[in-house]
Amino acid sequence: MTVFRNSAGRQAVRIRARGRRGVWGHVTAWVGCNPEAAAADAVAARWELGAKAEKETARLVRPLRLRGWRLRHDLRLAGRRFNIDHAWGSPCGEAIVVADTKRWPVGWDTVEAGGRLYCGREDRHGEAVKVARYAALVGEALGMPGVAVWPLLVIHGSPVPGGHVQVETEHGVVQVVAADQVLRVLRAAPAGWSWSRARRLSRRVDEVLAPYR
């Protein structure tokens, strides 16, 4: 089994280990007589799918480096326990994308309805609120007037009709993009290139966002 060792992948490893505590836990899991291990495996499998989706998002946006984007993945904000999947600084140095990757069911469309975000019949608006809150906290920590912070949800699996929707939250507007459209959407961002501003933004990002451990 492939293990994806970003923070989601490491969490999957921890969950599986907790279901197999001690020698007897490993033995009973191996022979299929450990319900705790079976339950842990089911939870870990979901984390592994999320880890794989985050890796895929990172792969999809890699070509943006050639356009001057500064790309960071799997980060944490000082003093906070949550992880930030992605932070991408624009080549103009005047915007940063704070993105969260989600893998949702393939058979359910991701849509906006009545001002809320849904995947199939399930209300997923809380995920939009969460990434908008993360983006707001990152903006506060950066403390760089004139730098816009754009919250983004990247959706794997679940189709997004039209490739892109947006929803309002109390923390701002969130762009919700199908994974196969994320490169197109970011390439369409306002043009401009400033090596000095982009470098200054990148340095500040590295000061306030550390690799997640």
N, C-alpha and C positions, 0 to 999 in steps of 0.2 A: 504494500500500500504506500502511495506517495504521501509524504507529510509536508505540508506547506508551512514553513517556519517563520511566517510573519506572526503578529500577536494573536490572530485568530487560530493559526495553525498550532502555536504553542499552547493555547487554551485547550484545543482538542486533545493534545498529548496529555495534559494534566488531567482532563476529565477521564480519559481511558485509564490512566494510572490509578485514579481514585477508585475505579470500579474493580481493580485487581490488587488490592492491598494485601501484602504478604504472599508467601509461597502458595498457601492454600487457595487464595484468591486467583492466582494465575492458573493453578491446576484446574479448578472448577470452571474457570472461563474457557480454558482450552477444550474441555470435554462438553461444554455447553450446559453446565449445571449451575451457573452463577447469574441469577436474574439481575443483580446489581451491575455486573459487568455488561450484560445485554442492554440495560437501560442507559448506561454510560456510553456505550458504543453508538446508540441511536442519537444521543445528544451531540457526541463528538463528531458524528458524520455531518451534522448540520453546520458545525463550526468549520469543518474541513471544506464544505462547499463554499462557505463565505470566504475562507482563506483563498481558495482557488479563484473566486470571482475578483477579489482584490488584486491578486497577481495578474489576472487577465486585464483588468482596468489599467494597471501600470504598463502592461505591454502595449495596449491600444494607444495610449497617449505618448509613448516614447518618441514617435516622430516629431512631436512638438519641440523637442530639444533643438532640432535643426532650424526652428523658427525663433529661437531665443527664449523659450519658456524654461523656467527653473523648476524642476519637478522633484517633490519630496513625497514620501509614502510612509505610512505606519508611524505616526507621531503622537506625542503627548504634550499638553500645555502644562507648564510648570505649576505645581500646586493642585493639579486636577487629576482625577483617576481615569477619566474616559480617554479612549484613543481616537485620533483623527486619522482616517484612512489615507487621505491625500491632501496635499497643499501645493498648489501650482501657481508660481509667480509669473505674471505676464511679461512679455519682452519690452513693454513700454515702462514697466516698473510702477504702474499706477493702479494695479489690481492684483488681487490674489483670489484664487478659487479654492474654497474649502469644500472638499467633496467626500461623500459617503457612498460606498458601494453596497448594493443590496442584490441578493439573488432571490427572486420571488417565483412562484409557480408558473411554469411554462404555459399552462392552459388558461391562465387568468390575465386579462388585460389590465394594465395600470392606467387609470384615468383620473381626471379631475371632475367632480360632480358636486354641485352645491357649495363650491368653495373648499371642498375637502379632497384629499387624495385617497384613492381606493385601489386595491389590487383585487380584481374580481368583486366579490361582495364584502370583502374585509376592509374596514377602515384602517388605512395606514398613515393617516395624517400626522400621527405622533412622530413618525420617522422624519417627515418634513420639518416639523417643529424642532426636533432634536438637532438636525444639521444646521438649521438657521440659528439656533442658540449657540452651537459650537462656533459658527462663523462670527457671530457677534462677540463672543468671548475672545476669539483670535484677534479681531479688529481692535478691541480694547487693549489687549496685551501688546500689539504692535505699536500702538500709539503714533501712527503715521498719518497726519491729516493729508487728505487728498488721495489716499490709497483706498480704493473700493474693495470690499470683501464680498465675493459672490458665493452663496451657498448652492450646492449642486448635489442632486441624487443621481447616481449612475445605476441603472436597473439592468440586471442580467436575468435571462430566462423569460420573465413576463413581458409580452409585447407592450410597447407604448405606441398607440395609434398616432400616426403622424411623426413618430420618432421623438417627440418633445412636447411636454406640457409644463405649465407653471402654476404654482399655488401660493396663496397669501398665508402668512403666519404672523403671529404677534411680533416676531423678530425680523420680519422682512419677507420678500418674495424668494421662493425657492424654485430653481429650474430643475425639472425632472426629465432625464434624458435616457433613451435606450442606449445600451452599451455600444452597439454598432454605429451610433450616431454621435458619440461624444467627441470624436476627432473633428467631425464636420462642424459641430456647434462651436467648439473652441477656436477653430480656424476662422470662423466668422466673427469672432470678437473684434472690437474696435482695433484698427491697425495702428502701428507705431512701434518704434524701436528706440530705446535709450539704454545703452550699455551701462552707463553710470547709475541711472535710476534703478534698473533691474538688479544690478549688483548690490546697491544699497538695500533694496527690499529683500534680496536673498540673504544678506548678512543679518538683517533684523529677524527674518523668519528663523534662521538658525539659532539666534539668541533666545527666542521665546518658545520654540518648538523643538523638543529633543526626540531622538528615536524612542519608541515605546518599548519599555522593558517591564 
